[in-house]
Amino acid sequence: MTEPTITCPNCKTEIKLTESLAAPLIESTRRDFEKRLALKDSDIAKKRS
């Protein structure tokens, strides 16, 4: 299996997303998702009350 890559929007260089490079991106996305999920859950709870 090949490693996922991203392409630089400026120079068009392909950069391999090794685990060490991808970890901060994954963590940031996870925090954002969890925040959105918590907001959605609280909205649903408010509507049920």
C-alpha positions in Angstrom: 0.0 0.0 0.0 1.3 3.4 -0.9 1.5 6.2 1.7 -1.0 9.0 1.2 0.4 12.2 -0.2 -0.6 15.9 -0.3 0.4 18.3 -3.1 1.8 21.7 -2.2 -0.5 24.4 -3.7 2.5 26.6 -4.4 5.2 24.5 -5.9 3.1 21.3 -6.7 5.5 19.1 -4.9 4.0 15.9 -3.6 4.7 15.3 0.1 4.3 11.9 1.7 2.1 11.9 4.8 4.2 9.8 7.1 2.6 9.1 10.5 4.7 11.9 12.1 3.6 14.5 9.6 -0.1 13.4 9.6 -0.5 13.1 13.4 -1.0 16.8 14.1 -3.5 17.1 11.1 -5.4 14.0 12.3 -5.6 15.3 15.9 -6.8 18.7 14.8 -9.5 17.2 12.7 -10.5 14.8 15.5 -10.8 17.8 18.0 -12.9 19.7 15.5 -15.2 16.7 14.8 -15.6 16.1 18.5 -16.5 19.7 19.1 -19.1 19.7 16.4 -20.5 16.5 17.7 -20.8 17.9 21.2 -22.6 21.0 19.9 -25.0 18.8 17.9 -25.7 16.6 20.9 -26.4 19.6 23.1 -28.7 21.1 20.5 -30.6 17.9 20.3 -30.9 17.7 24.1 -32.2 21.3 24.2 -34.9 20.5 21.6 -36.0 17.5 23.6 -36.4 19.5 26.8 
